[in-house]
Amino acid sequence: VGDVLYCAGQIALVPCTMELVSGGIWTEAIVSLRHVERVLQAMSQKTALHHVITASCYVTDSKHVTIARSIWQKKLRECKKVEDSEAYHDITAVCGLLAVVVISHLPRDAAIEWHVVAVVDDPLQRKHFAMKMLSEGFQIDCESVESSSASCASISVRLSLISPSTSQLDLDGPLHDLVATFREAVEKLSEDCSASPLCFRAFFKEDVFDAEALQTGLQEYLEKYLGKKTPALILVPVVDLPGKEVIHTTCWLS
C-alpha cells in the first residue's frame, strides 16, 4: 500500500513440500526470517530487513526468546555488510521495533513465526525516540520509529514489574501512565509526521491479568487521551514475555 509492505506471518516451511523444516529452533528461525526477506524483496527489489519498521516474533518456548533476538541482530548485521557503507555503522538504531512474545502453539507446530511491516524508505533518515518512567512498582519503556518520508511510524510501550509482587496488582495507575506515555510519543511524532495511530496491539501475560478488566482500562484511557484518534485495540494473551515485562504494546501509525 503506497510505500508500505505488510508481510503476513512466516514460519519455516520448505517451499517445494510445504512441510516444516527439520533442525530445531535455530534452523526454523533462520529459514522463517529468510522467507520474510524474500517476500519483501519480491514486492520491492531494494527492500531488506532494515526497512522493517515494526516486527512481531512469536515463539513457543521462553528459551527461544534470546535465540530469536540473536538471529534478528545477526541478519541486520548482514544487511549492513551488503550495504557496504560506513554510513550504516548504526543500522540497528534506525531499524524497526521488535516484540518477541511466547505463545502456546503455532501452525504446523512451528517453534517460531515472524510478522513484519516494512517501509520502502531511507533507514538512515528515520527518527528514533525513546523514554522511560516509573509507575507504582512498574517501569514503562517507550520507543518510536518514524519513516524517513514521515508518512508512517511505529510505537512500542513496555510495562515491566520492578520487583515480584505477591499481592494483587493495582493496574489502574500503571495503565493510565502507559497510555499517557503512548500519547506523549504520538504527540512527539505529530510534530512532523502526518500519521495517525491505527492499530494498538497489547500482548499481555495471561496468568497476570484479567482480559476483560485490561480491555476496559486500556480502552477508557485511550479514548480519554486520544479522542477521535483512538486506535483499534487488540488484546493478545501470551504465555510469557521477556524479562519482567507483563504488557508489551505495539502501535502502527499511518
N, C-alpha and C positions, 0 to 999 in steps of 0.2 A: 504494500500500500504506500505509494509515493516512494520515499527513500527508506522505509521501514520494512524489515523482513521478519515475519512471525513464523518461527520454526516449531512444529509440533514436537512432542517428547520423543526422544530417540533412545532405543535400547539396542543391545549388541546382537542384532540378528545378522546372520550370514546372508547376503542378498540373494545368492543363487538357490538357497534351500529354505530361507526364512525360518531357520532354526537358530536357537541361541548358541552363540559361540562357546566353546569349551575353554577352560583355562583359569576360571576363577575371577575374582573381583578386579584384579589389575588388568587382565585382558579385556574384560567387559567394559571397564572404564575407558580404556584407550579406544576400543572399537566404536563404542557408542558416541564418544566425543568426535571421532573421525567422521561418523555419519553426519553429525551436526555440521562440521566444516564443509562436507561435500554438498549438503543441502543448500547451505548459504552460498557456496561458490556456483552452484547450478543456477541460482536465482540472480546472482550478480558476481561476475568473474573476479572482481577485485576484492571481494569480501572475505575476511578471515576472522578468526576468533576475537581479535582485539577490536572488532567492530561491534561485538556483543555489548549491549548497554544494560541488560538485566538477564540473569540466568538463575534457574532453579534446578537443583540437583537432588533427586530422590534416591536414597539408599535404604536397604532393608536390614542393616546392622550398624549399630553405633560405631563399631570398629572400622567401618568403611568411610567414615567422615573425613579422617585425615588423608586417606588414600585419594578420595575424590578431589580434595583441595590440592594435593600434591600433583596429581595429573593435570588439573586445571592450570596451575602455575607453570608446570613443565611445558605444556602446549603453548602458553603465552610467550614463554622464553623462546620457543622455536619460531613463533611469529616474528619476534624481534630480530632473530638471526636472518630470516628471509628478507625482512625489510632492509637489512644491511646498512643501517643508517645510525650514526651516533645520536641523532635526534630522538631515537626511540629508546634511549637508555632508561627511561622511567615508564615503560609501556604499561605496567600493571596499574599505575596510578590513574591512567585515563581509560582503563578498560571498564567493563561493566561490573555491576554489583552481583556477587554470588551468594545465594542462600542454599545451604545444604541441610536437608531435613531427613529424619529417619521415619519410614513408614513400615507397616507390617507386610505389605505384599505389592508386587509389581506384575504387569502382564508377562506371561510365559515364564513366571518365576525368576525373572531377571533380578540381578543384585543392584543394578544402578540404572537410572534414566536421567537424561539431560533435556531441559526445555529452555529455549532462549528466545530473546528478541534482539535483533541487531539493527544497526543503522548504517547506511552507506554514507559515511561522513569522514572527516579527518580526526582520528582519535587524539592527535596531538593538540587540537584546538578545543577539545572538550573542557568543560569546567567541572571541578570536583569540590565538594563541600562536606565537611564533617564536624560534628559537635557531640558532646556528651553531657549528661547531667545526672544527679542523684535524685531519687524519689521514694521516700518511705521504705527503705530497705532494698530498693531496686536501683540498678543503673540503666540508664537509657542511652543507647548509642545510635546516632543518626548519620546517614551518608546520603549524598545525592550526586548523580552524574547527569550532566546536560550535554546533549549532542552539539557538535560544532555549528550546526545550522540553527540551533536554538528552537527547533521545531518539536522536540520531544525530550523526555527525561525519565529518570528512574530514581525513586527514593526508597531507602531501606531504614527501618527503625527496629532496633532490637531491645527487648526488655529482659534484663538478667537479674536473678536473685543474688544479692551480695553475700548473704550467708544463709545456710539451711534454716528453714523455719518449720517448727513442729505444729505451730498454731495455724488456724485458718487464715489464709492470706486475705488482707483487705485490699481489693484491687481498685477501688474507686479512684483514689488519688493517683496511683501509677497509670491507670488508663487515661485519666484526664491529662496527665503530663505527657504521656506518649502521643496523644492526638495533638496537644498543644505544640509539641516539638515538631510533629509532622507538618502542622500548619506553618510554623516558622520556616521550615525547609521549602514549602510551597511558595511562601511569600518571597523568600530569597531568590528562588528560581524565576518568579514572575517579574523580577526587575528587568530582565532582558529576554525572557522566554515566554512564548505565547501559549505554551502547553497547559492543559487543564488535567487534574487527576481523574483518571477513568476507572481504574480497577485497583482496589485496595485489598490485597490478599494477606490474611493473617494466619500464619502457621502457629498452632498452639499445642502445648503438651496436654494430651487428653486426660492424663491422670491428675492434673493440677487444677484444671478449670472446668466449670460447668458451661457448656457451649452456649446455652440459651442466655445465661447471665452475661457472658462475654459479648455475644452478639448485641444484646440490648445496650450494654455500656458503650461499646465502640460506636454503634450507630448513633446513639444520643450525642456523644461528643463530636463525632464527625459532622452531624447536622448543625450542631451548635457553633462550631468553629469555621466550617466551610460553607454553610448555607447552600446556595444554588450550585456550588462547585463540589458538593458532596459526591465522592466516587462510589461506585458499586462495591459493596462489602462482601467478601468471600471468606468464609472461615474454613480452614483445613486442619482437622485434628491430626496430630502426629505422635508417634511413639516416643521420639526423643529429638532434642536439639543440641547443637554443640555447646560445650562448657556449661555455664549456669543459665543459659538462655531458657526462658519459659514461653516467650512470644517473639516471633520474627515476622514483621510485616514488610511486604514489598508493594510498591505502588508504581504503576505505569502512567505516565503523563504524556498526552499528545494533543 
